[in-house]
Amino acid sequence: MDNLKVDIHINGEFAVSYDQQQALPATDHVEGMQYPAMQVPVGGSNTYRLEQLAYTRSGDKGNSSNIGVIARNPAYLPYIQQSLTQEAVAQYFSHLFEESPNTNDRVTRFDVPGIHAFNFFLKNCLGGGGIASLRPDPQGKALGQMLLDFPVKNMPDLSTLD
């Protein structure tokens, strides 16, 4: 197949067409692939809820959860990277973690290049998970929604970043 063309129809009507030349080049996943250190281009005095800057998806496996955070605009990524650190996410969800002597390994942030995103892995945060937990909602699917209230501070007006 030399050229792939995709036509998108919504409610039976043609909406848009993409062909292979318009597609972004595919890259192979490389273990440990990370964004380069991003400098925040310009600061500001505005505070936004993460919901205004990103989408989230979350889920769980056993007693752990993961939260994917995808920037709505690539220009928002340096601000999200600066604010949404492993430590900040661990503090934000501190009420969920079991007591442990090592609090530094509760949250791990992974970069997801190509889609302007991060994935956070939260260890031992679900009270045992599933039916093993005595919590009213021991699953991780709601954690992404909770994280959308996270404040991202010292940002310029969003209209200047588009």
matplotlib code that plots the C-alpha trace (Angstrom):
import matplotlib.pyplot as plt

x = [0.0, 1.8, -0.7, -3.2, -6.2, -8.7, -12.1, -14.0, -17.8, -19.9, -23.6, -23.2, -21.7, -18.1, -16.1, -12.4, -9.9, -6.3, -3.7, -0.3, 1.6, -0.3, 0.3, 3.0, 5.9, 5.6, 8.3, 9.3, 8.9, 12.2, 12.2, 13.0, 12.3, 11.9, 11.2, 14.2, 14.2, 11.6, 12.0, 8.8, 8.8, 7.2, 5.6, 2.6, 0.2, -2.6, -3.7, -5.6, -7.2, -5.5, -8.8, -8.3, -4.9, -5.2, -7.4, -6.9, -7.6, -7.1, -7.4, -6.2, -4.6, -4.6, -3.6, -2.0, -3.4, -2.2, -3.3, -2.5, -2.4, -2.6, -2.0, -4.8, -2.2, 1.5, 2.3, 0.9, 3.3, 6.2, 3.8, 2.3, 5.7, 6.9, 3.8, 2.8, 5.8, 6.0, 6.2, 3.2, 1.0, 2.1, 1.2, -2.1, -3.1, -1.4, -4.7, -4.8, -1.4, -0.8, 1.8, 5.2, 8.7, 9.7, 7.4, 9.7, 8.5, 4.8, 4.4, 6.5, 6.0, 6.7, 6.9, 4.8, 6.5, 4.5, 1.2, 2.3, 1.5, 2.6, 1.6, 1.7, 1.9, 0.6, 1.8, -0.3, -2.9, -6.1, -6.3, -5.7, -7.7, -11.0, -12.7, -9.7, -10.3, -12.6, -12.8, -16.1, -14.5, -11.2, -10.6, -8.4, -10.7, -11.8, -8.3, -7.9, -11.1, -9.8, -6.5, -8.2, -8.7, -5.0, -3.9, -1.2, 0.2, 2.3, 1.0, 0.5, -3.0, -3.8, -4.7, -1.0, 0.1, -2.1]
y = [0.0, 3.1, 5.8, 5.5, 7.9, 8.2, 10.0, 10.9, 11.1, 12.4, 11.5, 10.3, 13.5, 14.0, 16.0, 15.7, 13.7, 12.8, 11.1, 9.6, 12.8, 14.7, 12.1, 12.5, 10.1, 7.1, 6.6, 3.5, 3.7, 3.8, 2.8, 5.8, 8.3, 11.7, 15.2, 17.5, 19.9, 22.5, 26.1, 27.9, 30.5, 33.3, 33.4, 35.2, 35.8, 33.6, 30.3, 27.7, 24.4, 21.5, 20.9, 24.1, 22.9, 19.1, 16.0, 13.0, 9.3, 7.0, 3.4, 0.9, -2.5, -4.1, -1.6, 0.9, 3.5, 5.4, 8.8, 10.0, 13.8, 15.1, 18.8, 20.4, 22.5, 21.7, 25.2, 24.3, 21.4, 23.2, 24.8, 21.4, 19.8, 22.5, 22.3, 18.6, 17.0, 13.6, 15.3, 17.6, 14.7, 12.6, 15.5, 16.1, 12.5, 12.0, 11.1, 7.9, 6.5, 3.9, 4.7, 3.7, 4.6, 5.7, 8.4, 9.2, 6.2, 6.7, 8.4, 8.0, 10.4, 9.1, 11.3, 10.4, 12.2, 12.5, 13.2, 16.0, 14.0, 12.5, 9.3, 9.1, 5.7, 5.8, 2.8, 1.4, 4.1, 2.1, 0.6, -2.9, -2.3, -3.8, -6.2, -6.2, -2.6, -1.3, 2.1, 3.0, 3.5, 1.5, 2.0, 4.4, 5.4, 8.6, 9.8, 11.6, 13.5, 14.5, 15.7, 18.1, 20.4, 20.7, 24.4, 25.4, 28.7, 31.5, 31.2, 33.9, 34.5, 31.4, 33.5, 34.5, 30.9, 29.8]
z = [0.0, -1.2, 0.0, 2.8, 2.8, 5.6, 5.1, 8.3, 8.1, 10.9, 10.9, 7.4, 6.0, 4.9, 7.5, 6.7, 4.8, 5.8, 3.6, 4.4, 3.6, 6.3, 9.0, 11.6, 11.3, 13.5, 16.0, 17.9, 21.7, 23.4, 27.1, 29.2, 26.4, 28.0, 27.0, 27.0, 30.0, 28.9, 29.9, 30.6, 27.8, 29.8, 33.3, 34.4, 37.3, 36.2, 37.8, 35.8, 36.7, 35.0, 33.2, 31.2, 30.0, 29.6, 29.4, 31.7, 31.5, 34.5, 35.5, 38.0, 38.3, 41.7, 44.3, 41.9, 39.5, 36.5, 35.3, 31.7, 31.3, 27.7, 27.0, 25.1, 23.3, 22.9, 24.2, 27.6, 28.1, 29.7, 32.3, 33.0, 33.3, 35.7, 38.0, 37.8, 39.3, 40.9, 44.3, 43.6, 42.5, 45.5, 47.8, 46.0, 46.5, 49.9, 51.5, 49.4, 50.1, 52.8, 55.4, 54.3, 55.3, 51.8, 50.4, 47.5, 45.4, 45.6, 42.2, 39.1, 36.1, 32.6, 29.6, 26.6, 23.6, 20.4, 22.1, 24.5, 27.6, 30.8, 32.5, 36.3, 38.1, 41.7, 43.8, 46.6, 46.6, 46.5, 49.9, 48.5, 45.3, 44.1, 46.5, 48.9, 49.9, 52.6, 50.8, 49.2, 45.8, 45.7, 41.9, 40.1, 37.3, 39.1, 40.0, 36.6, 37.2, 40.6, 39.2, 36.8, 39.8, 40.3, 40.1, 37.6, 38.7, 37.3, 33.7, 31.1, 29.6, 27.5, 24.5, 24.3, 24.0, 21.1]

ax = plt.figure().add_subplot(projection="3d")
ax.plot(x, y, z, "-o")
ax.set_aspect("equal")
plt.show()
